[in-house]
Amino acid sequence: MTILSDNVNSQSFKTWFEPIEPMTLEGTRLTVRVPSQFFYDWIEEHFEGMINSTITRVLGKDAFLEYEISKDDPPVEQEPDIVQPQPVRAEKRSFPPQPESFRLRSQPPSTSSRMKEMNGSFQTFLNARYTFDNFIKGESNQLARAAATAVANNPGGTSFNPLVIYGGTGLGKTHLMQAIGNHVLQNDKTKRVIYVSSEKFTVEFVDAIQSDRINDFAAFYRSMDILIVDDIQFFSGKEKTQDSFFHTFNELHQIGKQIILSSDRPPKELKGLDDRLLSRFQWGLTADIQPPDLETRIAILQHKAKEAKIEISGDVIECLASNITTNIRELEGCLISLLAKASLEGKDMTVDLAREVLKVVVGDVKSPITIEEIQRTV
């Protein structure tokens, strides 16, 4: 740590290195614990080279570095929460992949390989970080969250089938849908749950046709206990894909399996979809998620800061929350930009620094209401 502290500014060291806990040192294998996945991602992106050279300098060319990621909630898929070690090389370091439950695949497994897994284990494509516990409740998402909780506790056993969640980009639809799947698997690991975007479903459908495995494709999806399909608006205009999904929907619904869908608008407003599908999308419950109000935006930022184990003043959080009103993704992105600016420039996270970041993100920044303005208004 002494070597690292000599190579970064004090603010960066305090924010990103002081929270790291050395756990064990066995020969040339060093295991450290970081507070969160966010921390791991950040230090790997911004400090990999420096950490690489420092570990090599201290432990030699055959050093191993292993990260242990602390989390309050264990992942649904039973994967170790340790990033497996690889030798640290001074000239080049190829860092190990993240645990499967957190991994983003650049290319999904082929349809044929997934069909072979139909009777065994398969990749659910659920992100274990999406849970009900870290989904911030507010008036803007009250109905959707309540319905999602009911479905998660009794999949296929409520009148909310299908459950359709709609709303703009970055409002938490995907989080809420996947929270259902994660909750179900936590309680019953024998359930067959899969999350798929409409685009991926379409690609796999086309691949199945080209490889003459359409029956396997249909059987795979119709074997699910819970089918979660994101962004159904992208089925628009794809008649053959819609027909395949229509029959999959029918079969699952008839045998009491749960279907969960998301869209950027209510089903009745979707264009380019077969009337048969639109009718079925309205069989269950349609719940919307609206942009979060100020109180919810503040709660989201507070939770994000707590999750990353970073201290941010209430004034700074309120400044961000007051100026980012569109969606949660932009809100969290602005917070990350603030963390980056403070860390890389060695500055404290103040309201003034937050306003600098906001000018880049939103342009016009709201000024805080002063006592003098209140008195003039009164």
Wavefront OBJ file of the C-alpha trace (Angstrom):
o trace
v 0.000 0.000 0.000
v 2.918 2.336 0.688
v 4.136 1.948 -2.883
v 0.656 2.562 -4.241
v 0.146 5.641 -2.074
v 3.270 7.163 -3.591
v 1.847 6.803 -7.094
v -1.671 8.227 -6.758
v -3.082 11.400 -5.280
v -4.379 11.287 -1.722
v -8.051 11.470 -2.726
v -7.747 8.520 -5.112
v -5.847 6.493 -2.540
v -8.427 7.216 0.165
v -11.342 6.387 -2.129
v -10.049 3.320 -3.965
v -7.219 1.734 -1.980
v -7.894 2.272 1.710
v -11.081 0.115 1.564
v -9.101 -2.844 0.142
v -8.426 -5.486 2.789
v -5.472 -7.877 2.462
v -6.784 -11.342 3.353
v -4.082 -13.950 2.874
v -0.599 -14.291 1.437
v 0.425 -17.837 0.602
v 3.763 -17.891 -1.147
v 3.278 -15.660 -4.177
v -0.524 -15.778 -4.017
v -2.099 -12.637 -2.550
v -5.829 -12.495 -1.808
v -7.472 -9.134 -1.164
v -11.072 -8.212 -0.452
v -12.821 -5.292 -2.133
v -16.123 -3.841 -0.882
v -18.193 -4.357 -4.004
v -18.326 -5.375 -7.646
v -18.286 -1.671 -8.479
v -14.911 -1.329 -6.727
v -13.466 -4.301 -8.562
v -14.596 -2.984 -11.949
v -13.243 0.482 -11.215
v -9.761 -0.445 -10.009
v -9.355 -2.944 -12.829
v -10.223 -0.284 -15.392
v -8.224 2.590 -13.945
v -5.378 1.119 -11.892
v -4.641 -2.276 -13.448
v -1.218 -1.327 -14.790
v -0.059 0.207 -11.530
v -1.338 -2.719 -9.456
v 0.283 -5.113 -11.917
v 3.726 -3.547 -11.613
v 3.451 -3.123 -7.838
v 2.512 -6.764 -7.189
v 5.272 -7.942 -9.513
v 7.776 -5.684 -7.784
v 6.873 -6.994 -4.333
v 6.142 -10.689 -4.975
v 8.071 -11.395 -8.149
v 7.184 -12.372 -11.695
v 5.198 -15.465 -10.661
v 2.839 -13.554 -8.377
v -0.870 -14.335 -8.232
v -3.490 -11.756 -7.324
v -6.934 -12.865 -6.232
v -9.909 -10.584 -5.513
v -12.638 -11.518 -3.077
v -15.765 -9.433 -3.584
v -17.870 -8.681 -0.533
v -21.617 -8.708 -1.016
v -24.549 -8.576 1.365
v -26.631 -10.931 -0.770
v -25.173 -14.211 -2.087
v -25.578 -14.889 -5.808
v -28.400 -17.092 -6.946
v -26.208 -19.273 -9.106
v -23.810 -21.149 -6.878
v -20.557 -19.752 -8.145
v -17.683 -18.754 -5.859
v -17.524 -15.046 -5.219
v -13.777 -15.010 -5.741
v -12.138 -13.859 -8.942
v -9.855 -16.768 -9.729
v -6.148 -15.917 -9.761
v -3.845 -15.750 -12.735
v -0.101 -15.096 -12.826
v 0.779 -11.414 -12.821
v 3.101 -10.587 -15.690
v 5.031 -7.369 -15.804
v 4.819 -7.063 -19.561
v 1.188 -8.074 -19.911
v -1.573 -9.086 -17.547
v -4.599 -10.992 -18.701
v -6.913 -10.731 -15.727
v -9.280 -13.589 -14.952
v -12.957 -13.448 -15.864
v -15.600 -12.382 -13.407
v -17.829 -14.947 -11.698
v -20.401 -16.391 -14.095
v -23.298 -14.671 -12.359
v -21.714 -11.292 -13.109
v -20.219 -11.990 -16.515
v -21.344 -10.171 -19.632
v -20.925 -12.353 -22.683
v -19.892 -10.673 -25.911
v -21.605 -13.522 -27.762
v -24.253 -15.804 -26.267
v -23.959 -19.578 -26.608
v -25.306 -20.866 -29.901
v -28.864 -22.090 -30.057
v -27.733 -25.640 -30.774
v -25.491 -25.773 -27.697
v -28.325 -24.505 -25.534
v -30.709 -27.080 -26.953
v -28.294 -29.794 -25.853
v -28.590 -28.430 -22.308
v -32.376 -28.662 -22.267
v -32.502 -31.582 -19.864
v -29.646 -30.361 -17.686
v -28.301 -27.090 -16.370
v -28.340 -24.039 -18.625
v -27.433 -20.376 -18.460
v -30.334 -18.342 -17.085
v -28.797 -14.998 -18.113
v -30.013 -13.537 -14.830
v -27.773 -10.945 -13.224
v -27.482 -11.934 -9.554
v -27.094 -8.278 -8.576
v -30.704 -7.550 -9.532
v -32.725 -8.244 -6.388
v -35.780 -6.828 -4.656
v -33.588 -5.707 -1.765
v -31.632 -3.251 -3.905
v -34.586 -2.104 -6.008
v -35.491 1.271 -4.527
v -39.216 1.633 -3.915
v -41.078 4.828 -4.720
v -44.426 6.085 -5.913
v -43.186 5.862 -9.495
v -42.779 2.077 -9.350
v -45.139 1.068 -6.543
v -47.590 -1.016 -8.584
v -44.924 -2.704 -10.690
v -42.891 -3.690 -7.650
v -45.912 -4.983 -5.744
v -46.983 -7.081 -8.725
v -43.453 -8.376 -9.250
v -43.229 -9.413 -5.597
v -46.556 -11.239 -5.818
v -45.434 -13.099 -8.939
v -42.064 -13.974 -7.400
v -43.774 -15.483 -4.363
v -46.269 -17.484 -6.422
v -45.130 -17.794 -10.059
v -47.942 -18.914 -12.314
v -50.363 -18.878 -9.410
v -51.669 -15.329 -9.631
v -53.878 -13.563 -12.139
v -50.811 -11.528 -13.165
v -49.943 -13.805 -16.059
v -48.498 -12.416 -18.113
v -47.008 -9.616 -16.050
v -46.147 -6.783 -18.426
v -43.958 -3.977 -17.086
v -43.617 -0.919 -19.275
v -41.830 2.398 -19.067
v -39.035 4.462 -20.549
v -35.389 3.515 -20.844
v -33.359 3.205 -17.661
v -36.219 3.152 -15.153
v -35.604 -0.308 -13.695
v -37.748 -2.663 -15.780
v -34.936 -5.130 -16.367
v -33.891 -4.970 -12.717
v -37.400 -5.757 -11.522
v -37.958 -8.586 -14.004
v -34.694 -10.270 -13.137
v -35.345 -9.791 -9.425
v -38.356 -12.059 -9.877
v -36.224 -14.767 -11.453
v -33.508 -14.477 -8.812
v -36.046 -14.624 -5.990
v -37.680 -17.739 -7.422
v -34.348 -19.524 -7.823
v -33.287 -18.621 -4.306
v -36.358 -20.444 -3.030
v -36.376 -23.319 -5.508
v -33.286 -24.076 -7.554
v -35.130 -26.737 -9.544
v -37.191 -24.090 -11.343
v -36.302 -23.486 -14.967
v -36.014 -19.729 -15.391
v -34.599 -17.844 -18.334
v -34.175 -14.168 -19.160
v -33.922 -13.249 -22.830
v -34.249 -10.068 -24.841
v -36.637 -10.084 -27.777
v -33.639 -9.477 -30.025
v -31.815 -12.555 -28.720
v -34.972 -14.641 -29.022
v -35.222 -13.550 -32.660
v -31.565 -14.319 -33.401
v -31.885 -17.765 -31.847
v -35.094 -18.402 -33.780
v -33.400 -17.563 -37.091
v -30.375 -19.671 -36.132
v -32.674 -22.589 -35.303
v -34.327 -22.359 -38.724
v -30.981 -22.225 -40.524
v -29.607 -25.177 -38.557
v -32.826 -27.191 -38.907
v -33.344 -27.262 -35.128
v -36.610 -25.369 -34.860
v -38.251 -28.169 -32.879
v -35.413 -28.104 -30.346
v -35.710 -24.328 -30.115
v -39.433 -24.511 -29.419
v -39.032 -27.353 -26.925
v -36.320 -25.477 -25.032
v -38.373 -22.344 -24.416
v -41.553 -24.300 -23.759
v -39.765 -26.252 -21.032
v -39.418 -23.144 -18.872
v -41.229 -22.556 -15.600
v -40.653 -18.816 -15.918
v -40.014 -17.051 -19.215
v -38.783 -13.453 -18.954
v -38.651 -11.499 -22.218
v -37.308 -7.957 -22.324
v -38.255 -5.238 -24.843
v -41.076 -7.001 -26.667
v -41.541 -3.910 -28.844
v -38.624 -5.206 -30.944
v -40.768 -8.116 -32.125
v -42.445 -5.504 -34.327
v -42.517 -6.498 -37.998
v -40.943 -9.925 -37.391
v -43.929 -12.058 -38.360
v -42.337 -15.508 -38.151
v -40.702 -14.739 -34.812
v -44.024 -13.468 -33.517
v -45.729 -16.656 -34.639
v -43.158 -18.784 -32.819
v -43.478 -16.700 -29.672
v -47.275 -16.833 -29.913
v -47.259 -20.632 -29.749
v -44.657 -20.627 -26.960
v -46.772 -18.154 -25.009
v -49.906 -20.251 -25.472
v -48.318 -23.491 -24.357
v -46.677 -22.008 -21.267
v -49.803 -20.125 -20.246
v -52.036 -23.164 -20.658
v -49.946 -25.241 -18.248
v -49.691 -22.479 -15.657
v -46.135 -21.325 -16.262
v -45.258 -17.686 -15.563
v -44.562 -15.206 -18.357
v -42.994 -11.815 -17.639
v -42.598 -9.186 -20.348
v -41.326 -5.642 -20.638
v -41.922 -2.893 -23.151
v -41.289 0.798 -23.599
v -45.049 1.457 -23.868
v -48.382 -0.178 -22.998
v -49.209 -3.265 -25.105
v -52.192 -1.516 -26.712
v -49.830 1.128 -28.124
v -47.368 -1.320 -29.677
v -47.228 -1.167 -33.465
v -46.356 -3.938 -35.889
v -47.418 -6.779 -33.600
v -49.991 -9.450 -34.378
v -53.383 -8.760 -32.823
v -53.339 -12.266 -31.331
v -50.185 -11.433 -29.405
v -51.431 -8.024 -28.304
v -54.585 -9.639 -26.975
v -52.608 -12.165 -24.947
v -50.259 -9.520 -23.583
v -53.325 -7.974 -21.952
v -54.574 -11.179 -20.323
v -52.767 -10.491 -17.074
v -51.551 -7.287 -15.428
v -49.907 -4.331 -17.103
v -47.938 -2.127 -14.692
v -45.984 0.994 -15.505
v -42.792 2.493 -14.109
v -42.563 6.269 -14.269
v -39.474 8.475 -13.889
v -38.611 8.603 -10.170
v -39.588 11.592 -8.064
v -37.001 13.621 -6.146
v -37.240 11.566 -2.959
v -36.759 8.330 -4.872
v -33.824 9.758 -6.830
v -32.151 10.771 -3.577
v -32.755 7.300 -2.131
v -31.267 5.699 -5.249
v -28.102 7.786 -5.013
v -27.774 7.127 -1.289
v -28.110 3.403 -1.895
v -25.584 3.480 -4.740
v -23.063 5.348 -2.597
v -23.614 2.943 0.304
v -23.261 -0.037 -2.014
v -19.937 1.312 -3.266
v -18.942 2.204 0.323
v -18.254 5.813 -0.629
v -19.152 8.777 1.555
v -20.989 11.589 -0.233
v -22.609 14.529 1.497
v -26.353 15.043 1.417
v -25.904 18.362 -0.381
v -24.032 16.707 -3.233
v -26.619 13.947 -3.542
v -29.464 16.462 -3.552
v -27.679 18.519 -6.202
v -27.417 15.488 -8.482
v -30.958 14.315 -7.778
v -32.434 17.756 -8.444
v -30.831 17.998 -11.865
v -31.130 14.461 -13.224
v -34.841 13.809 -13.595
v -35.106 11.539 -16.630
v -34.060 8.042 -15.603
v -32.095 5.985 -13.110
v -29.388 4.974 -15.556
v -28.477 8.590 -16.225
v -28.606 9.318 -12.504
v -26.161 6.528 -11.685
v -23.986 7.491 -14.644
v -23.704 11.029 -13.327
v -22.667 9.719 -9.910
v -19.970 7.570 -11.506
v -18.754 10.581 -13.504
v -18.504 12.567 -10.286
v -16.536 9.778 -8.599
v -14.212 9.601 -11.591
v -13.592 13.340 -11.682
v -12.947 13.533 -7.941
v -10.631 10.542 -8.009
v -8.630 11.378 -11.118
v -8.253 15.064 -10.259
v -7.616 14.470 -6.564
v -10.549 16.616 -5.451
v -13.194 16.269 -2.779
v -16.737 15.514 -3.921
v -18.311 18.909 -3.352
v -21.425 20.580 -4.705
v -19.251 22.741 -6.961
v -17.596 19.671 -8.441
v -21.002 18.052 -8.888
v -22.196 21.124 -10.764
v -19.193 20.874 -13.090
v -20.147 17.299 -13.918
v -23.803 18.216 -14.353
v -22.970 20.964 -16.850
v -21.497 18.299 -19.112
v -24.413 15.901 -18.614
v -27.468 18.161 -18.617
v -26.214 21.595 -19.604
v -28.291 23.965 -17.497
v -27.831 23.304 -13.794
v -30.472 24.311 -11.293
v -29.227 26.678 -8.642
v -30.049 25.833 -5.034
v -32.826 27.920 -3.501
v -31.379 30.512 -1.130
v -32.871 32.097 1.983
v -32.866 35.450 0.200
v -34.947 34.068 -2.677
v -37.474 32.600 -0.261
v -37.745 35.915 1.568
v -38.232 37.809 -1.696
v -40.956 35.379 -2.763
v -42.766 35.695 0.566
l 1 2 3 4 5 6 7 8 9 10 11 12 13 14 15 16 17 18 19 20 21 22 23 24 25 26 27 28 29 30 31 32 33 34 35 36 37 38 39 40 41 42 43 44 45 46 47 48 49 50 51 52 53 54 55 56 57 58 59 60 61 62 63 64 65 66 67 68 69 70 71 72 73 74 75 76 77 78 79 80 81 82 83 84 85 86 87 88 89 90 91 92 93 94 95 96 97 98 99 100 101 102 103 104 105 106 107 108 109 110 111 112 113 114 115 116 117 118 119 120 121 122 123 124 125 126 127 128 129 130 131 132 133 134 135 136 137 138 139 140 141 142 143 144 145 146 147 148 149 150 151 152 153 154 155 156 157 158 159 160 161 162 163 164 165 166 167 168 169 170 171 172 173 174 175 176 177 178 179 180 181 182 183 184 185 186 187 188 189 190 191 192 193 194 195 196 197 198 199 200 201 202 203 204 205 206 207 208 209 210 211 212 213 214 215 216 217 218 219 220 221 222 223 224 225 226 227 228 229 230 231 232 233 234 235 236 237 238 239 240 241 242 243 244 245 246 247 248 249 250 251 252 253 254 255 256 257 258 259 260 261 262 263 264 265 266 267 268 269 270 271 272 273 274 275 276 277 278 279 280 281 282 283 284 285 286 287 288 289 290 291 292 293 294 295 296 297 298 299 300 301 302 303 304 305 306 307 308 309 310 311 312 313 314 315 316 317 318 319 320 321 322 323 324 325 326 327 328 329 330 331 332 333 334 335 336 337 338 339 340 341 342 343 344 345 346 347 348 349 350 351 352 353 354 355 356 357 358 359 360 361 362 363 364 365 366 367 368 369 370 371 372 373 374 375 376 377 378
